[in-house]
Amino acid sequence: MTDPNGMLGELRAAQQALDDFASEAIAAKLERIADDLASSLRAGGKILACGNGGSSADAMHFCEELTGRYRDDRPPYAAISCTDPGHITCTANDYGFEHVFSRWIRGLGRQGDALIALSTSGNSPNIIRAVDSANDLGLTTVCLLGKGGGVLRGLGTHEILAPGETSDRIQELHMLALHALVLGIERRLAKPA
């Protein structure tokens, strides 16, 4: 008996989402984002990244690929994810959870840096505040969004909109985009400016 909602259904749903995502338009956006992120790093800037839940784990994974290594040995790149439980719990307790990322950005962000903001809905108040703070400080802002982009649509320097109605599918595509960006950064920084 075939179960359309079983494992094969999951795999096919992921394949369909990837087919919808894998386009020349998305690839061109990723190239432009990689250009800006590599330029920021080359000029001595850093990349900050934040998200909630699984998107927080994706932000952390992206940054460790930059500070550690991805495919080849190379120097570490400056990248920090907002995953420090001390900062998050202190700020959430004293100011409210909607401020955990914006205060972190205001403390660490400098003009010339970049922010990767992940939100599957585009409506998370703490991510909206983070992007607003980064824009105020003159950071390049990259929004990885889903579900139509929500409030965040159009607020970043760049945005990647993943198709899908569920957070898991959107996060799978966000991670693919993040891995593509790491590879793009590495390729650009391996070449002289």
C-alpha positions in Angstrom: 0.0 0.0 0.0 1.4 3.4 -1.0 1.2 6.2 1.6 1.2 9.6 -0.2 2.2 11.3 3.1 4.9 8.7 3.8 8.7 9.0 3.3 8.5 8.9 -0.5 5.9 11.8 -0.3 8.4 13.8 1.9 11.2 13.2 -0.6 9.1 14.2 -3.5 7.9 17.3 -1.8 11.5 18.3 -1.1 12.4 17.6 -4.7 9.5 19.7 -5.9 10.6 22.6 -3.6 14.1 22.3 -4.9 12.9 22.3 -8.5 10.9 25.4 -7.8 13.9 27.1 -6.1 16.7 26.1 -8.5 16.4 28.9 -11.1 18.7 31.3 -12.9 17.1 34.2 -11.0 17.9 32.6 -7.5 21.5 31.7 -8.7 22.0 35.3 -9.9 20.8 36.7 -6.6 23.2 34.3 -4.7 26.1 35.5 -6.9 25.3 39.2 -6.0 25.1 38.3 -2.3 28.4 36.4 -2.4 30.0 39.4 -4.1 28.8 41.7 -1.3 29.7 39.3 1.5 33.2 38.6 0.1 33.7 42.4 -0.3 32.8 43.0 3.3 35.2 40.3 4.5 38.0 41.5 2.2 37.6 45.0 3.6 38.0 43.8 7.2 34.2 43.5 8.0 32.4 40.5 9.5 29.2 38.6 8.9 26.6 38.4 11.6 23.8 35.8 11.4 20.6 35.2 13.3 17.4 33.2 13.3 14.9 31.5 15.6 14.7 27.8 16.3 16.0 25.8 13.4 17.0 29.0 11.6 19.2 29.8 14.6 20.9 26.4 14.1 21.3 27.3 10.4 22.8 30.7 11.3 25.3 28.9 13.6 26.1 26.3 10.9 26.7 29.0 8.3 29.1 30.9 10.6 31.1 27.8 11.6 31.6 27.0 7.9 33.1 30.4 7.5 35.3 30.4 10.6 36.3 26.8 10.2 36.3 25.3 6.8 33.9 24.3 4.1 35.5 22.3 1.3 39.1 23.5 1.2 41.7 24.6 3.6 41.9 28.4 3.8 42.1 31.2 6.3 39.1 31.6 8.7 36.6 34.3 7.8 35.0 36.6 10.4 31.5 35.4 11.1 29.4 35.3 14.3 25.9 33.9 14.9 23.7 35.2 17.7 23.4 31.9 19.7 25.0 32.9 23.0 22.5 31.8 25.7 23.8 34.3 28.1 23.1 37.2 25.8 19.8 35.8 24.6 18.4 35.1 28.1 19.7 38.3 29.6 18.3 40.5 26.9 15.0 38.6 26.7 14.6 38.9 30.5 15.5 42.6 30.7 14.1 44.0 27.4 11.9 41.3 25.8 12.6 38.6 23.3 11.9 40.9 20.4 15.2 42.8 21.3 17.6 39.8 21.5 19.1 40.2 18.0 18.8 44.0 17.6 20.8 44.7 20.8 23.4 42.2 19.7 23.7 43.9 16.3 24.0 47.3 17.9 26.7 46.0 20.1 28.8 44.2 17.5 27.8 45.6 14.1 29.8 48.2 12.3 29.4 49.9 9.0 30.9 47.5 6.4 29.7 44.4 8.1 26.8 42.2 6.8 23.8 40.5 8.5 22.2 37.3 7.4 18.7 37.2 8.8 16.7 34.0 8.5 13.0 33.9 9.0 10.7 31.2 7.5 7.7 33.5 7.9 9.3 36.9 7.5 7.2 38.1 10.5 9.3 37.4 13.5 9.5 40.6 15.6 13.1 40.0 16.7 14.3 39.4 13.2 12.4 42.5 11.9 14.1 44.6 14.6 17.5 43.0 13.8 17.2 44.0 10.1 16.0 47.5 11.1 19.0 47.9 13.4 21.5 46.6 10.8 20.1 48.9 8.2 20.4 51.8 10.6 24.1 51.0 11.1 24.8 50.7 7.4 25.3 46.9 7.3 24.5 44.9 4.1 21.4 43.0 5.0 20.5 39.6 3.5 17.1 38.2 4.3 16.4 34.5 3.7 12.7 34.3 3.9 9.7 32.0 3.1 5.9 32.1 2.9 5.8 35.1 0.7 8.4 37.1 2.7 6.0 38.6 5.3 6.9 42.0 6.8 10.5 41.6 6.0 10.0 41.4 2.2 11.8 44.3 0.6 13.5 45.5 3.8 16.9 44.0 3.2 19.7 44.9 0.8 19.2 41.4 -0.7 16.5 38.7 -0.2 16.1 35.1 -1.1 12.5 33.9 -1.0 12.2 30.1 -0.6 9.1 28.4 -1.8 7.1 26.2 0.5 4.4 26.5 3.2 6.2 24.6 6.0 9.2 25.7 8.0 11.1 22.5 7.4 11.0 22.8 3.6 11.9 26.5 3.7 14.8 25.8 6.1 16.1 23.1 3.8 16.3 25.6 0.9 17.8 28.2 3.2 20.6 25.8 4.1 21.2 25.1 0.5 21.5 28.8 -0.2 23.8 29.3 2.8 26.1 26.5 1.6 26.1 28.1 -1.9 27.1 31.4 -0.3 30.0 29.9 1.6 31.3 28.3 -1.6 30.9 31.6 -3.4 32.7 33.5 -0.7 35.6 31.0 -0.7 36.0 31.3 -4.5 36.0 35.0 -4.4 38.4 35.4 -1.6 40.8 32.8 -3.1 41.3 35.2 -6.0 43.2 38.6 -5.7 40.8 41.6 -5.6 
